[in-house]
Amino acid sequence: MTSESTEIMPLNLEGFDAEHPPDPKLIDTCVHCGFCLSTCPSYRVLGKETDSPRGRIYLMDAINEGEIPLSTAVVQHFDSCLGCLACVTTCPSGVQYDKLIEVTRPQIERNYPRTLPERIFRKLLFNLVPYPRRLRALLVPLLVYQKLGLQSFVRSTRLLELFPRLASMESILPSVPASAFQDSIPTFVPAQGEKRYRVGMVLGCVQRLFFADVNAATVRVLSANGCEVVVPKDQGCCAALPHHQGQEEQAKAMARRDDRQL
């Protein structure tokens, strides 16, 4: 490996570094009872112990103890976690899996050497999805793809099977609604009847484009229940996606500054 690549991507093939590794005290609260298994989507689909919350906690502990390295086989089990945190509410021992996975992912980004295609994919993902204006630019070709029958044709040829990740994303691609091309919710919606509360609403990045009807329904329900709804104009990303995927610098930058011009 060249010195240049080392500067771009510092590696620690032995395990986690000293900057906020998973807390052994939090790890030790897991009694491996298995209550989390039935609520974990990745475990239910993949059927592997290491793709379950308690399995990932085993891996965190083993890395902390120096028993296993932060290898490709290990990282893929952390990557398979959707971050839904259904396991947190079902755990009888109160294991704070959310805090454990939250500090593990930045460790991976700092210390695991991802492949070039993986780095390119993640770069595109984190520089597109959290930015509604950039994402909206893709809606026109997506609309053409769906409305002109290209989607049905591509699926019938099974060409996407050559690109498993792309095929997986395309399979859950929602229809592009007409409401996706503009934000139709006003910046202020008065309460119906007596005002009881004043609330602010975050439209979301993907939500405002593909599921704007959900936002509109939410505003109607809030207003009907006496809530005065304020929707900040040109609001940016809340940074949830980069934060929960270990993109610390991007998340911090979004938290520090007004991101609306992007």
BELTA-V514899 format. One record per residue. N is the residue number from 1. RES is the residue in one letter. OMEGA is omega in degrees with one decimal (* if undefined). BURIAL is # if it has 16 or more other C-alpha atoms within 10 Angstrom, else .. Layout:
BEGIN
n = {N;N}
res = {RES;RES}
omega = {OMEGA;OMEGA}
burial = {BURIAL;BURIAL}
END
This chain:
BEGIN
n = {1;2;3;4;5;6;7;8;9;10;11;12;13;14;15;16;17;18;19;20;21;22;23;24;25;26;27;28;29;30;31;32;33;34;35;36;37;38;39;40;41;42;43;44;45;46;47;48;49;50;51;52;53;54;55;56;57;58;59;60;61;62;63;64;65;66;67;68;69;70;71;72;73;74;75;76;77;78;79;80;81;82;83;84;85;86;87;88;89;90;91;92;93;94;95;96;97;98;99;100;101;102;103;104;105;106;107;108;109;110;111;112;113;114;115;116;117;118;119;120;121;122;123;124;125;126;127;128;129;130;131;132;133;134;135;136;137;138;139;140;141;142;143;144;145;146;147;148;149;150;151;152;153;154;155;156;157;158;159;160;161;162;163;164;165;166;167;168;169;170;171;172;173;174;175;176;177;178;179;180;181;182;183;184;185;186;187;188;189;190;191;192;193;194;195;196;197;198;199;200;201;202;203;204;205;206;207;208;209;210;211;212;213;214;215;216;217;218;219;220;221;222;223;224;225;226;227;228;229;230;231;232;233;234;235;236;237;238;239;240;241;242;243;244;245;246;247;248;249;250;251;252;253;254;255;256;257;258;259;260;261;262}
res = {M;T;S;E;S;T;E;I;M;P;L;N;L;E;G;F;D;A;E;H;P;P;D;P;K;L;I;D;T;C;V;H;C;G;F;C;L;S;T;C;P;S;Y;R;V;L;G;K;E;T;D;S;P;R;G;R;I;Y;L;M;D;A;I;N;E;G;E;I;P;L;S;T;A;V;V;Q;H;F;D;S;C;L;G;C;L;A;C;V;T;T;C;P;S;G;V;Q;Y;D;K;L;I;E;V;T;R;P;Q;I;E;R;N;Y;P;R;T;L;P;E;R;I;F;R;K;L;L;F;N;L;V;P;Y;P;R;R;L;R;A;L;L;V;P;L;L;V;Y;Q;K;L;G;L;Q;S;F;V;R;S;T;R;L;L;E;L;F;P;R;L;A;S;M;E;S;I;L;P;S;V;P;A;S;A;F;Q;D;S;I;P;T;F;V;P;A;Q;G;E;K;R;Y;R;V;G;M;V;L;G;C;V;Q;R;L;F;F;A;D;V;N;A;A;T;V;R;V;L;S;A;N;G;C;E;V;V;V;P;K;D;Q;G;C;C;A;A;L;P;H;H;Q;G;Q;E;E;Q;A;K;A;M;A;R;R;D;D;R;Q;L}
omega = {-177.9;178.0;180.0;-179.8;178.3;179.2;-178.8;-173.1;179.6;-174.0;172.8;-174.0;-179.2;-178.0;-178.5;172.9;-172.4;-177.4;177.7;171.9;177.5;-175.7;179.4;179.3;176.9;178.0;-175.7;178.0;178.5;179.9;175.3;-177.9;178.0;178.0;-177.0;-172.0;-175.2;-178.8;-175.4;-178.5;-177.0;178.1;-177.2;179.3;-174.2;175.8;179.9;178.6;-177.7;174.2;175.5;178.6;-178.6;176.6;178.2;177.1;172.8;-177.8;177.4;-178.7;-179.1;177.7;177.7;-177.0;179.5;-178.1;177.9;177.9;175.3;-172.4;178.1;-179.1;-179.9;-176.5;-177.9;177.8;174.2;180.0;-177.7;179.0;-179.9;-178.3;-179.9;177.1;173.7;-179.4;-176.9;-177.0;-178.4;-175.2;-179.8;-178.7;179.4;179.5;-179.3;-179.0;-179.8;179.0;-179.3;-178.5;-179.3;179.2;179.7;-175.4;173.0;176.3;179.6;-178.0;-179.8;-165.2;-179.2;-178.4;179.0;179.5;180.0;177.4;179.2;179.8;179.4;-179.7;-178.5;177.0;178.3;-177.6;-174.3;175.2;-179.9;-172.7;-178.8;-176.5;-174.9;-178.4;176.7;-178.5;-179.6;179.8;179.7;-174.8;-179.1;177.0;176.7;178.5;177.2;179.4;-177.2;-171.7;-178.1;176.3;-179.5;-179.6;178.7;-179.7;-178.6;179.8;-179.4;179.7;-179.5;178.6;-176.9;178.4;176.0;-179.8;-171.8;-178.6;178.3;179.0;179.0;179.7;-179.3;-177.5;-179.5;179.5;179.4;176.2;179.1;-179.0;178.6;-178.6;-176.8;-173.8;174.6;176.8;-173.4;-178.8;-179.9;-178.8;179.2;177.2;-177.6;176.3;174.2;-177.9;-177.9;178.4;179.6;-177.3;170.9;-174.3;173.2;-176.7;173.7;-175.1;-176.9;-178.6;176.8;-177.2;-174.9;-178.6;-173.4;-176.6;-178.8;179.1;177.2;176.4;-179.5;178.5;178.7;178.7;179.8;-179.8;179.1;-179.5;-179.9;179.6;173.4;-179.7;171.3;-171.6;177.4;179.0;-178.2;-177.9;176.2;-180.0;179.8;-177.7;177.5;177.7;-179.9;-177.5;179.4;-178.6;-176.0;176.2;173.5;179.1;-170.1;-175.5;178.3;179.6;179.0;179.5;178.8;179.5;-174.7;-170.0;175.8;-173.2;-169.1;-176.6;179.3;*}
burial = {.;.;.;.;.;.;.;.;.;.;#;#;.;#;#;#;.;.;.;.;#;#;.;.;.;.;#;.;.;#;.;.;.;#;.;#;#;.;#;#;#;#;#;.;.;.;.;.;#;#;#;#;#;#;#;#;#;#;#;#;#;.;#;#;.;.;.;#;#;#;#;.;.;#;#;.;#;#;.;.;#;.;#;.;#;#;#;#;.;.;#;.;.;.;#;#;#;#;.;#;#;#;#;#;#;#;#;#;#;#;#;#;#;.;.;.;.;.;.;.;.;.;.;.;.;#;.;#;#;#;#;#;#;.;.;#;.;.;#;.;.;#;.;.;#;#;.;.;.;.;#;.;.;.;.;.;.;.;.;#;.;.;.;.;.;.;#;.;.;.;.;.;.;.;.;#;.;.;.;#;#;.;.;.;#;.;.;.;#;#;#;#;.;.;.;.;.;.;.;.;.;.;#;#;#;#;.;#;#;#;#;#;#;.;#;.;.;.;#;#;.;#;#;#;#;#;#;#;#;#;#;.;.;#;#;#;#;#;#;.;#;#;#;#;#;#;#;#;.;#;#;.;.;#;.;.;.;.;.;.;.;.}
END
